[in-house]
Amino acid sequence: MAEEKKNVAPSKNINAVKKETKKLGFFKRIGKWFREMKSELAKVMWPTKKTVVNNTLVALVVMAFSAVVLWGFDKAATALIKAITTLAG
Protein backbone atom coordinates (compact mmCIF):
# COMPACT_ATOMS: atom_id res chain seq x y z
CA MET A 1 0.00 0.00 0.00
CA ALA A 2 1.07 3.55 -0.62
CA GLU A 3 2.58 5.38 2.27
CA GLU A 4 0.93 8.61 3.21
CA LYS A 5 3.16 11.62 3.69
CA LYS A 6 2.34 13.55 6.76
CA ASN A 7 2.71 17.31 6.71
CA VAL A 8 4.87 17.83 9.72
CA ALA A 9 5.87 21.37 10.56
CA PRO A 10 9.55 21.79 11.38
CA SER A 11 10.05 21.73 15.09
CA LYS A 12 11.11 24.92 16.76
CA ASN A 13 14.09 24.96 19.03
CA ILE A 14 12.47 25.11 22.42
CA ASN A 15 15.78 25.67 24.17
CA ALA A 16 16.66 28.77 22.15
CA VAL A 17 17.67 31.69 24.31
CA LYS A 18 15.93 34.93 23.54
CA LYS A 19 18.33 37.79 23.11
CA GLU A 20 17.27 40.84 25.00
CA THR A 21 16.99 43.78 22.69
CA LYS A 22 17.73 46.61 25.03
CA LYS A 23 18.23 49.82 23.10
CA LEU A 24 21.58 51.42 23.78
CA GLY A 25 21.98 55.11 24.43
CA PHE A 26 22.92 57.51 21.66
CA PHE A 27 26.62 57.82 22.52
CA LYS A 28 26.97 54.07 23.18
CA ARG A 29 25.52 53.37 19.74
CA ILE A 30 28.01 55.79 18.17
CA GLY A 31 30.86 54.13 20.04
CA LYS A 32 29.67 50.69 18.96
CA TRP A 33 29.43 51.86 15.37
CA PHE A 34 33.04 53.13 15.41
CA ARG A 35 34.31 49.90 17.01
CA GLU A 36 32.54 47.81 14.36
CA MET A 37 33.82 50.07 11.59
CA LYS A 38 37.38 49.73 12.88
CA SER A 39 37.13 45.94 12.98
CA GLU A 40 35.72 45.84 9.43
CA LEU A 41 38.44 48.15 8.10
CA ALA A 42 41.04 45.84 9.62
CA LYS A 43 39.69 43.03 7.42
CA VAL A 44 40.05 45.04 4.19
CA MET A 45 42.86 44.06 1.83
CA TRP A 46 44.19 47.47 0.84
CA PRO A 47 45.79 47.73 -2.62
CA THR A 48 49.47 48.49 -3.02
CA LYS A 49 50.68 51.82 -4.37
CA LYS A 50 51.69 50.15 -7.63
CA THR A 51 48.18 48.72 -8.09
CA VAL A 52 46.53 52.09 -7.42
CA VAL A 53 48.80 53.86 -9.91
CA ASN A 54 48.23 51.16 -12.53
CA ASN A 55 44.45 51.25 -12.13
CA THR A 56 44.44 55.05 -12.24
CA LEU A 57 46.44 55.09 -15.46
CA VAL A 58 44.15 52.51 -17.06
CA ALA A 59 41.09 54.57 -16.10
CA LEU A 60 42.63 57.78 -17.51
CA VAL A 61 43.56 56.09 -20.80
CA VAL A 62 40.04 54.64 -21.17
CA MET A 63 38.50 58.05 -20.45
CA ALA A 64 40.79 59.79 -22.97
CA PHE A 65 39.99 57.20 -25.63
CA SER A 66 36.27 57.55 -24.96
CA ALA A 67 36.55 61.34 -25.21
CA VAL A 68 38.31 61.09 -28.58
CA VAL A 69 35.68 58.67 -29.92
CA LEU A 70 32.83 60.90 -28.75
CA TRP A 71 34.53 63.96 -30.24
CA GLY A 72 34.86 62.10 -33.55
CA PHE A 73 31.18 61.14 -33.56
CA ASP A 74 30.23 64.73 -32.72
CA LYS A 75 32.32 66.11 -35.58
CA ALA A 76 30.87 63.54 -38.00
CA ALA A 77 27.31 64.30 -36.90
CA THR A 78 27.94 68.04 -37.22
CA ALA A 79 29.34 67.61 -40.74
CA LEU A 80 26.38 65.42 -41.70
CA ILE A 81 23.85 67.97 -40.40
CA LYS A 82 25.66 70.80 -42.24
CA ALA A 83 25.65 68.77 -45.45
CA ILE A 84 21.92 68.01 -45.12
CA THR A 85 21.05 71.65 -44.41
CA THR A 86 23.19 72.83 -47.34
CA LEU A 87 21.49 70.41 -49.74
CA ALA A 88 17.98 71.13 -48.43
CA GLY A 89 18.33 74.87 -48.02
OpenMM code with the backbone's topology and positions (N, CA, C; nanometers):
from openmm import Vec3, app, unit

residues = "MET ALA GLU GLU LYS LYS ASN VAL ALA PRO SER LYS ASN ILE ASN ALA VAL LYS LYS GLU THR LYS LYS LEU GLY PHE PHE LYS ARG ILE GLY LYS TRP PHE ARG GLU MET LYS SER GLU LEU ALA LYS VAL MET TRP PRO THR LYS LYS THR VAL VAL ASN ASN THR LEU VAL ALA LEU VAL VAL MET ALA PHE SER ALA VAL VAL LEU TRP GLY PHE ASP LYS ALA ALA THR ALA LEU ILE LYS ALA ILE THR THR LEU ALA GLY".split()
positions = [
    Vec3(0.0823, -0.1163, 0.0000),
    Vec3(0.0000, 0.0000, 0.0000),
    Vec3(0.0879, 0.1242, 0.0000),
    Vec3(0.0324, 0.2299, -0.0525),
    Vec3(0.1074, 0.3549, -0.0624),
    Vec3(0.1187, 0.4184, 0.0751),
    Vec3(0.2372, 0.4686, 0.0998),
    Vec3(0.2577, 0.5380, 0.2274),
    Vec3(0.2078, 0.6806, 0.2163),
    Vec3(0.1419, 0.7242, 0.3191),
    Vec3(0.0927, 0.8612, 0.3207),
    Vec3(0.1987, 0.9513, 0.3807),
    Vec3(0.2209, 1.0647, 0.3150),
    Vec3(0.3156, 1.1619, 0.3688),
    Vec3(0.2412, 1.2530, 0.4634),
    Vec3(0.2967, 1.2675, 0.5773),
    Vec3(0.2341, 1.3549, 0.6762),
    Vec3(0.2992, 1.4920, 0.6682),
    Vec3(0.2180, 1.5946, 0.6687),
    Vec3(0.2708, 1.7315, 0.6711),
    Vec3(0.3101, 1.7642, 0.8136),
    Vec3(0.4372, 1.7562, 0.8386),
    Vec3(0.4871, 1.7835, 0.9723),
    Vec3(0.5618, 1.9149, 0.9675),
    Vec3(0.5193, 2.0074, 1.0500),
    Vec3(0.5866, 2.1370, 1.0558),
    Vec3(0.7223, 2.1182, 1.1222),
    Vec3(0.8243, 2.1911, 1.0750),
    Vec3(0.9550, 2.1789, 1.1382),
    Vec3(0.9462, 2.2215, 1.2842),
    Vec3(1.0123, 2.1429, 1.3663),
    Vec3(1.0049, 2.1730, 1.5093),
    Vec3(1.0884, 2.2956, 1.5416),
    Vec3(1.0391, 2.3722, 1.6342),
    Vec3(1.1106, 2.4915, 1.6761),
    Vec3(1.2031, 2.4539, 1.7895),
    Vec3(1.3144, 2.5216, 1.7958),
    Vec3(1.4093, 2.4964, 1.9032),
    Vec3(1.3525, 2.5556, 2.0317),
    Vec3(1.3099, 2.4678, 2.1179),
    Vec3(1.2472, 2.5114, 2.2418),
    Vec3(1.3505, 2.5712, 2.3363),
    Vec3(1.4736, 2.5245, 2.3244),
    Vec3(1.5782, 2.5672, 2.4172),
    Vec3(1.6487, 2.6950, 2.3719),
    Vec3(1.6013, 2.7567, 2.2638),
    Vec3(1.6658, 2.8773, 2.2147),
    Vec3(1.6545, 2.9888, 2.3178),
    Vec3(1.7635, 3.0599, 2.3344),
    Vec3(1.7673, 3.1687, 2.4313),
    Vec3(1.7288, 3.2965, 2.3593),
    Vec3(1.6326, 3.3655, 2.4138),
    Vec3(1.5933, 3.4929, 2.3539),
    Vec3(1.6963, 3.5976, 2.3908),
    Vec3(1.7365, 3.6726, 2.2894),
    Vec3(1.8330, 3.7791, 2.3114),
    Vec3(1.7561, 3.9047, 2.3498),
    Vec3(1.7945, 3.9617, 2.4579),
    Vec3(1.7271, 4.0839, 2.4999),
    Vec3(1.7678, 4.1971, 2.4080),
    Vec3(1.6718, 4.2680, 2.3617),
    Vec3(1.6990, 4.3779, 2.2694),
    Vec3(1.6810, 4.5096, 2.3439),
    Vec3(1.7750, 4.5356, 2.4290),
    Vec3(1.7726, 4.6614, 2.5032),
    Vec3(1.8394, 4.7677, 2.4163),
    Vec3(1.7705, 4.8765, 2.3950),
    Vec3(1.8234, 4.9823, 2.3099),
    Vec3(1.9315, 5.0580, 2.3859),
    Vec3(2.0466, 5.0700, 2.3184),
    Vec3(2.1576, 5.1425, 2.3784),
    Vec3(2.1347, 5.2922, 2.3664),
    Vec3(2.2047, 5.3663, 2.4496),
    Vec3(2.1980, 5.5114, 2.4429),
    Vec3(2.2637, 5.5635, 2.3167),
    Vec3(2.2415, 5.6891, 2.2889),
    Vec3(2.2918, 5.7509, 2.1659),
    Vec3(2.4438, 5.7408, 2.1550),
    Vec3(2.5164, 5.7809, 2.2582),
    Vec3(2.6624, 5.7817, 2.2517),
    Vec3(2.7193, 5.6403, 2.2537),
    Vec3(2.6514, 5.5461, 2.3190),
    Vec3(2.6973, 5.4070, 2.3183),
    Vec3(2.6809, 5.3469, 2.1794),
    Vec3(2.5707, 5.3849, 2.1104),
    Vec3(2.5521, 5.3367, 1.9737),
    Vec3(2.6594, 5.3927, 1.8810),
    Vec3(2.6951, 5.5190, 1.9002),
    Vec3(2.8005, 5.5792, 1.8171),
    Vec3(2.9327, 5.5093, 1.8434),
    Vec3(2.9622, 5.4834, 1.9704),
    Vec3(3.0857, 5.4133, 2.0041),
    Vec3(3.0881, 5.2735, 1.9460),
    Vec3(2.9767, 5.2027, 1.9532),
    Vec3(2.9670, 5.0686, 1.8964),
    Vec3(2.9881, 5.0729, 1.7468),
    Vec3(2.9287, 5.1736, 1.6814),
    Vec3(2.9431, 5.1861, 1.5367),
    Vec3(3.0900, 5.2050, 1.4982),
    Vec3(3.1627, 5.2905, 1.5718),
    Vec3(3.3042, 5.3133, 1.5415),
    Vec3(3.3867, 5.1881, 1.5666),
    Vec3(3.3571, 5.1139, 1.6734),
    Vec3(3.4310, 4.9903, 1.7009),
    Vec3(3.4082, 4.8887, 1.5900),
    Vec3(3.2841, 4.8743, 1.5448),
    Vec3(3.2541, 4.7811, 1.4363),
    Vec3(3.3186, 4.8248, 1.3063),
    Vec3(3.3187, 4.9563, 1.2798),
    Vec3(3.3815, 5.0074, 1.1589),
    Vec3(3.5313, 4.9789, 1.1607),
    Vec3(3.5944, 4.9978, 1.2765),
    Vec3(3.7377, 4.9733, 1.2884),
    Vec3(3.7693, 4.8261, 1.2640),
    Vec3(3.6861, 4.7370, 1.3174),
    Vec3(3.7125, 4.5942, 1.2975),
    Vec3(3.6919, 4.5545, 1.1517),
    Vec3(3.5940, 4.6140, 1.0842),
    Vec3(3.5719, 4.5836, 0.9430),
    Vec3(3.6848, 4.6385, 0.8565),
    Vec3(3.7333, 4.7576, 0.8878),
    Vec3(3.8438, 4.8154, 0.8102),
    Vec3(3.9719, 4.7358, 0.8277),
    Vec3(3.9862, 4.6676, 0.9420),
    Vec3(4.1043, 4.5843, 0.9625),
    Vec3(4.1012, 4.4621, 0.8711),
    Vec3(3.9833, 4.4202, 0.8280),
    Vec3(3.9688, 4.3034, 0.7417),
    Vec3(3.9921, 4.3356, 0.5944),
    Vec3(3.9928, 4.4635, 0.5587),
    Vec3(4.0049, 4.5042, 0.4185),
    Vec3(4.1461, 4.4780, 0.3683),
    Vec3(4.1554, 4.4212, 0.2461),
    Vec3(4.2863, 4.4055, 0.1827),
    Vec3(4.3115, 4.5305, 0.1000),
    Vec3(4.3930, 4.6209, 0.1519),
    Vec3(4.4186, 4.7469, 0.0842),
    Vec3(4.5137, 4.7242, -0.0321),
    Vec3(4.4913, 4.7921, -0.1463),
    Vec3(4.5795, 4.7732, -0.2623),
    Vec3(4.7146, 4.8405, -0.2390),
    Vec3(4.8135, 4.7891, -0.3115),
    Vec3(4.9469, 4.8485, -0.3024),
    Vec3(4.9494, 4.9780, -0.3842),
    Vec3(5.0546, 5.0554, -0.3633),
    Vec3(5.0676, 5.1819, -0.4369),
    Vec3(5.0795, 5.1549, -0.5870),
    Vec3(5.1506, 5.0500, -0.6221),
    Vec3(5.1686, 5.0146, -0.7627),
    Vec3(5.0337, 4.9807, -0.8271),
    Vec3(4.9492, 4.9081, -0.7568),
    Vec3(4.8179, 4.8719, -0.8095),
    Vec3(4.7306, 4.9953, -0.8285),
    Vec3(4.7346, 5.0868, -0.7320),
    Vec3(4.6534, 5.2088, -0.7416),
    Vec3(4.6979, 5.2922, -0.8615),
    Vec3(4.8284, 5.3078, -0.8779),
    Vec3(4.8803, 5.3861, -0.9905),
    Vec3(4.8424, 5.3200, -1.1231),
    Vec3(4.8564, 5.1882, -1.1299),
    Vec3(4.8229, 5.1157, -1.2531),
    Vec3(4.6745, 5.1308, -1.2869),
    Vec3(4.5888, 5.1119, -1.1885),
    Vec3(4.4446, 5.1247, -1.2130),
    Vec3(4.4063, 5.2665, -1.2512),
    Vec3(4.4711, 5.3659, -1.1910),
    Vec3(4.4437, 5.5054, -1.2243),
    Vec3(4.4837, 5.5354, -1.3688),
    Vec3(4.5997, 5.4865, -1.4084),
    Vec3(4.6445, 5.5093, -1.5461),
    Vec3(4.5515, 5.4411, -1.6466),
    Vec3(4.5081, 5.3203, -1.6172),
    Vec3(4.4149, 5.2509, -1.7065),
    Vec3(4.2855, 5.3303, -1.7192),
    Vec3(4.2331, 5.3797, -1.6075),
    Vec3(4.1091, 5.4574, -1.6101),
    Vec3(4.1259, 5.5854, -1.6917),
    Vec3(4.2389, 5.6547, -1.6754),
    Vec3(4.2634, 5.7780, -1.7511),
    Vec3(4.2752, 5.7508, -1.9004),
    Vec3(4.3417, 5.6428, -1.9376),
    Vec3(4.3557, 5.6088, -2.0796),
    Vec3(4.2191, 5.5763, -2.1393),
    Vec3(4.1376, 5.4990, -2.0669),
    Vec3(4.0044, 5.4643, -2.1174),
    Vec3(3.9189, 5.5902, -2.1318),
    Vec3(3.9267, 5.6801, -2.0358),
    Vec3(3.8495, 5.8048, -2.0453),
    Vec3(3.8955, 5.8902, -2.1623),
    Vec3(4.0273, 5.8993, -2.1848),
    Vec3(4.0791, 5.9788, -2.2967),
    Vec3(4.0351, 5.9180, -2.4298),
    Vec3(4.0418, 5.7867, -2.4405),
    Vec3(3.9989, 5.7197, -2.5635),
    Vec3(3.8504, 5.7429, -2.5881),
    Vec3(3.7706, 5.7321, -2.4829),
    Vec3(3.6267, 5.7553, -2.4958),
    Vec3(3.5985, 5.8983, -2.5382),
    Vec3(3.6737, 5.9937, -2.4845),
    Vec3(3.6548, 6.1343, -2.5208),
    Vec3(3.6868, 6.1563, -2.6686),
    Vec3(3.7929, 6.0947, -2.7167),
    Vec3(3.8305, 6.1095, -2.8578),
    Vec3(3.7236, 6.0483, -2.9480),
    Vec3(3.6726, 5.9320, -2.9106),
    Vec3(3.5683, 5.8670, -2.9915),
    Vec3(3.4428, 5.9533, -2.9943),
    Vec3(3.4009, 6.0045, -2.8788),
    Vec3(3.2828, 6.0904, -2.8746),
    Vec3(3.3036, 6.2189, -2.9538),
    Vec3(3.4216, 6.2759, -2.9463),
    Vec3(3.4530, 6.3962, -3.0236),
    Vec3(3.4421, 6.3667, -3.1733),
    Vec3(3.4935, 6.2489, -3.2133),
    Vec3(3.4862, 6.2100, -3.3547),
    Vec3(3.3426, 6.1938, -3.4007),
    Vec3(3.2599, 6.1288, -3.3196),
    Vec3(3.1182, 6.1143, -3.3555),
    Vec3(3.0496, 6.2497, -3.3622),
    Vec3(3.0839, 6.3390, -3.2725),
    Vec3(3.0234, 6.4726, -3.2721),
    Vec3(3.0608, 6.5485, -3.3992),
    Vec3(3.1876, 6.5430, -3.4356),
    Vec3(3.2318, 6.6112, -3.5579),
    Vec3(3.1640, 6.5515, -3.6807),
    Vec3(3.1516, 6.4189, -3.6855),
    Vec3(3.0869, 6.3537, -3.7999),
    Vec3(2.9391, 6.3917, -3.8067),
    Vec3(2.8721, 6.3938, -3.6933),
    Vec3(2.7306, 6.4304, -3.6901),
    Vec3(2.7130, 6.5757, -3.7311),
    Vec3(2.8015, 6.6633, -3.6859),
    Vec3(2.7943, 6.8043, -3.7224),
    Vec3(2.8136, 6.8215, -3.8731),
    Vec3(2.9098, 6.7523, -3.9290),
    Vec3(2.9342, 6.7606, -4.0736),
    Vec3(2.8145, 6.7071, -4.1512),
    Vec3(2.7539, 6.5997, -4.1026),
    Vec3(2.6375, 6.5422, -4.1697),
    Vec3(2.5190, 6.6389, -4.1663),
    Vec3(2.4958, 6.7013, -4.0518),
    Vec3(2.3847, 6.7969, -4.0396),
    Vec3(2.4088, 6.9170, -4.1311),
    Vec3(2.5344, 6.9674, -4.1355),
    Vec3(2.5660, 7.0803, -4.2240),
    Vec3(2.5435, 7.0424, -4.3696),
    Vec3(2.5822, 6.9203, -4.4065),
    Vec3(2.5646, 6.8770, -4.5451),
    Vec3(2.4163, 6.8673, -4.5792),
    Vec3(2.3365, 6.8131, -4.4882),
    Vec3(2.1917, 6.8009, -4.5124),
    Vec3(2.1269, 6.9388, -4.5249),
    Vec3(2.1639, 7.0318, -4.4354),
    Vec3(2.1050, 7.1654, -4.4410),
    Vec3(2.1500, 7.2411, -4.5661),
    Vec3(2.2698, 7.2165, -4.6112),
    Vec3(2.3188, 7.2825, -4.7340),
    Vec3(2.2417, 7.2302, -4.8564),
    Vec3(2.2210, 7.0995, -4.8619),
    Vec3(2.1485, 7.0406, -4.9741),
    Vec3(1.9997, 7.0788, -4.9721),
    Vec3(1.9415, 7.0848, -4.8535),
    Vec3(1.7985, 7.1129, -4.8433),
    Vec3(1.7703, 7.2639, -4.8525),
    Vec3(1.8628, 7.3444, -4.8115),
    Vec3(1.8333, 7.4871, -4.8020),
    Vec3(1.8905, 7.5684, -4.9088),
] * unit.nanometer
topology = app.Topology()
chain = topology.addChain("A")
for resn in residues:
    res = topology.addResidue(resn, chain)
    for name in ("N", "CA", "C"):
        topology.addAtom(name, app.Element.getBySymbol(name[0]), res)
